[in-house]
Amino acid sequence: MPFMPSMPADALVKDIYSINPQTFRHWLHVEEAIMRGPPAFTAGERELMAAYVSQLDSCTYCASSHSEAAVILGVDPLSLNALMVDIDSAPIDSRFRPIFKFLKKLTLTPYKMIQADADAVYAEGWDERALHDIIMVCCCFSFMNRLADGHGLPSDPALFKARAAPCARRLSCAVSETNQGLSSPAVAVSSMIN
């Protein structure tokens, strides 16, 4: 149940945004650029990174919504749980292992970041832009996790599974709109669940 009595019991992030629309109008542009900007990573990969950071932060609201978005965008549904258990044995492309190690350290112990953390990402063929994108996703969800938890948004993972089912059906409509130049399917997916 949200901490603000004026918010609905099943409040979403958009209900928080409506409290101060002028401020959040700017934030939406920043979040869109981080999650759907020029691609070093696919939308699904960014959603998995967002879900991973959120799970590390114990933010069930963001971890649930973004893991569902990642699955809809083609990410293996077992990836997040496997990453939480052991990055080295998770069923992901080995090039992503240093990325998730970097995200974990930046989320849990940012004061311990060193050059070797970045070098491990570079050693897998990623460039500075990719590293910057990784850092930006982490920063975005450090903010979003506290925003959701600080407002007491409901954190029942079943809510996001229920929202994801119709979202998956509507994805074909979003793809159709994209082909007509109206929207991005990745944006449509995230907004349908969140």
Helices and strands as residue ranges (DSSP letters): H 13-17, H 21-36, H 43-56, H 60-72, H 79-85, G 87-89, G 94-96, H 97-108, G 110-112, H 115-123, H 128-150, H 157-179, H 185-193
